């Protein structure tokens, strides 16, 4: 167990909320901190729309290829 310091006002507001939700202030803080880890992934991932494009130009070696030029112009 670790201790954190917050203002009395913030604690009192959290305590009122916790009572209304039938949970503890500890649970509020712990659950919130867990959401921060989920929201901020350790590595950036490409959107699905980009991942679907993977490999579509793998066989293109000609810089005059219409597919390559079309995609590069976007």
N, C-alpha and C positions, 0 to 999 in steps of 0.2 A: 504494500500500500504506500502511496505517495501523497503528499499534501500540496495543494495549490492555494493561492491567495486571490480572493476576489473582493470587490466592494460589498459592504453590508447590504446596500440597495439591490445589487445584482443577486446576492444570495437570497434575500427575502423574496424577491420576485420569483426566483427559481423554486423556492420552497412552496410558495403559493401554487405555482404551476404543478409541481410534483404532487402535492396533496390532491389537487383537482384531477390528476391523472392516475392516482393511486400508485405512484412510483416514488423512488427516492431521488434526492438531488444527485447523489453519486451516479445513479443510472442515467439521469439526464446528461451529465457531463461525459460519462463513458460512451454512451451511444452517439453523442455529438462528435466526439473525437474519432470514433470509428468511421463516421460518415466522411470526415476529412480525408482519411486514407483512401476510401473508395472513390471520392471525387477527384483526387489527384493521383493518377496512375504514375508509376515509376518511369514508364517510358511512353512516348507518344506513339499512338497507333494511327495508321491511315484509315480514313473512312472506308466503308464497304465499297462505295462506288469506285474508289481508286484501287482497292485490292482486286476487284474483278478485272481490272485492266492488266494485271500482272501477266507478263509473257506474250501479250498480243503482238509485239514487235520483235520477238526473239529471233525470228528467221529473216529479218530485214537487214540486208547488208548494203543495199543500194540507196545512197542519199537521194536519188531521184524517185524513190518509191512513193506512189501516191498516198498510201496509208500513213507513212511516216510524215510526209509533208503536211497532210491534213491534221494530224494530231499535234505536230509542232506549231501549227498556225493558231491553235486554240489557246 
